[in-house]
C-alpha cells in the first residue's frame, strides 16, 4: 500500500482533465482535493492549506492568474508551490502567468507519466524562471490585464445593478397596482356579502339550515382574510416606496396590545395558548400612529402564535424610561435559527418548506405571504425605532422559544415621507 504523501489541490473546470490528473496523483500516493471554480479553490486552499496547488488558467469565474495573486497575498501561501496546468502554450501567456506569482508552468496535452516527477520537483523547491527583463515586461502587461478585467467587471456590475433597480421598481409598481386592482372588486364582493347576511329571507333560511349559516360564515371569513392580505401588500408597497401615511397622535400601548390579544381570542382559546400580559405595569402614553402600531404588534403576536405549540406560553411585557419604550414579546415556541434571525424581517421571506405551506395565520407553523414581520419592521422604522429577535436557535423538540424586542421613542421620530 502506497503511503499518502503531500496534499495537492487541483482547480480545473474540465471534468475529464480533473479526473485524469486526480487519478494519476492519487496513484502516485498524493492526497488530492479538487475544485471546479477559482473562488471555490481559494476557499478550499484557505481551509485545507495544501502543500501544492495546480490550477488551470481559464476558469469560469476568475482566472488562474488571479487565483495565484490572491493566494500570494496571504502569508500562508507565499512559499506554497502554485503550478499552472493549462492549454495556453504561447510564451506570452506563460510570461504573464509567471508575473502573477506562479511557481511552474505545465502545458496540455499532459504527459501523465512525467506528471508525478514534475510535482515532486516543485514540492522540493524547484521553480521555472524567465529573465529579469522579460519578467518586468510581463508584470507591466499583467497589471494592465488585471486593471482591464477589473474595469470590465465594474461596468458589468453597474449595468446589472441598474437593471436590478429597474426591475425592482417595476416589481414595486406591479405589487401596488395589483393590490389596488384586487381591492376594488373585493370591496364590492364584501359589500354584497354583507347585504346577503342582512337580508331577512337569507337570515330566515340560515336560522333554519345550519349548513347555509356555515356557508355564509365561511364566505365572510374568506373575504375578510383576502382583505387582510391585500392590506398587507398595500402597506408593504408603501414601505418599499417610502410612502407610509402616518397620523401621529397619543397612543396607549397597553390598549393596543389588549386590542390585538382580543382579536386573537378564539385562536388562543382553540389552541390553549396562555398569554401573560399585565397592562397595569405598562406606560400609559406614547406618540405614534395607533393604527400602524396595532398592525405591527399584531404581526408580532401572530408570529408568536404560529410558532408556539398548543398549550404554550406567550409573555408580553413593556418598560419605559424618559426616552423610549421597550416592548418584548417572548414565547415558548420552536425558536428561530441563528442564520434566519435577520432574514425573517425581509419582504416575502418565509421560514421552513414552502411545499408544506399553510394559509392559516394562527395554526401551529401556519403560513402567510412572508410580509408580516417585514411590515412590522417598516412601521417600527418609520417611527424612528427598531425591532429584532433573540433566540438560541431552532429546535422543534426542546422549544427554546424566541423573544422579539421593539424599541420605540416615546415621541415618534418619523423617518419616512408621510404623504402617499
ABEGO torsion letter per residue (X at the ends): XBBBBBBBBBBBABAAAAAAAAAAAAAAGBBBBBBABAAAAAAAAAAAGBABBBBBABBAABBAAAAAAAAAABAAAAABBBBBBBABABAAAAAAAAAAGBABBBBOBBBAAAAAAAAAAAAAGBBBBBBAAAAAAAAAAAAAAAAAAAAAAAAAAAAAAAAAAAAAAAAAAAAAAAAAAAAAAAAAAAAAAAAAAABAAAAAAAAABAAAAAAAAAAAAAAAAAAAAAAAAAAAAAAAAGABBBBBBBBBAAAAAAAAAAAAAAAAAAAGBBBBBBAAABBABBBBBAAAAAAAAAAAAAAAAAABBBGBBBBBBBBBBAABBBBBBBBABAEBBAAAAAAAABBGBBBEBAAABBABAABBGBBEAGAAAAAAAAAAAAAGBBBBBBBAEBBAAAGAEBBBBBBBBABBBBABBABX
